[in-house]
């Protein structure tokens, strides 16, 4: 693969020494653009509810805006994957970023003019979320055409580092920018999307999916991705483990926030606790290549889930001390390597023309229990304690650990079964 040129599919690429990722122009452009847009997105994620609170003084409306935006993203995920398998993926990413840039620029102007209302904020956040649900499967499906097959784990580890860095810097930046002016974080987000569109536009190569069958109704094509994911043993493992792990992680984060506040911990200290946990994710992304070289995928997943079971249990005994961040950060430290390795395996075992749909299916399933995590945590904290809530989420990780050991699809992949398609 020459620098700046998309490679042929991993199944047909000639055997040659791949260009290092740091010199792969296409990967650099995609990574830089997503760092900028991801940071802007996380900054706006904090700014949306802050703006709604200023406009309405209603926490309920602010919460409703967030809930509707998340629901829209989930609703668009499956058709977004099907569209990613229909059109040129690079052009789809550019279109999504361009639409988001225009929407956020419009909101910036309306806020500056004093014309913004909460329905306007809701509309922009919905457009933002829907475009994100369309962008992600296109980016995920395009990655194997940008990097060599043997670099997929490394590329996904770099993606995990990008996500962790944006999650660490974005919310704090959003709060600071909102303090400078209500419109500032949205203007920053608009510029970040424009920058991402420009960098993605500089990627060269062919990114139109190669279809093996005729086009059908969008929902039927989306269903094809779901059926493939269910039939494929490795992908089926991802469908089962993803919801449990995400439910546990998001529940733990919410529990810590509520329980610490319930015990009188200042908001600034709670913010530092969450930042310390995020640092664990960033450190894990840096350490991911080292772990990937030493442990096969199944062992990484077992290590992550066993560590989650043990360390979330430890966290239950540490709470309500701010030191609860230490065991939780220890779990997050292991997540990037496992996520990157599983994402690479998913790309390898999925036919090229179905990668968008399978990516969307896995994402939607992985997030299916996430919405229940805050409710579960809140009810347990209210009726029992934060420690009991953490114990429940540790148990969810325990179930994931048992499944990691017993699921045949994970063992077969590590044994060398990497033939694309259904097995």
Secondary structure as UniProt FT lines:
FT   TURN            3..4
FT   TURN            10..12
FT   HELIX           21..23
FT   HELIX           25..56
FT   HELIX           59..84
FT   TURN            85..86
FT   HELIX           89..112
FT   TURN            113..114
FT   HELIX           118..146
FT   HELIX           149..151
FT   HELIX           152..180
FT   TURN            182..183
FT   HELIX           184..201
FT   HELIX           218..231
FT   HELIX           233..262
FT   TURN            263..264
FT   HELIX           267..294
FT   HELIX           297..318
FT   TURN            319..320
FT   TURN            322..323
FT   HELIX           324..348
FT   HELIX           352..354
FT   HELIX           355..366
FT   TURN            367..369
FT   HELIX           370..383
FT   HELIX           386..406
FT   HELIX           408..414
FT   TURN            415..416
//
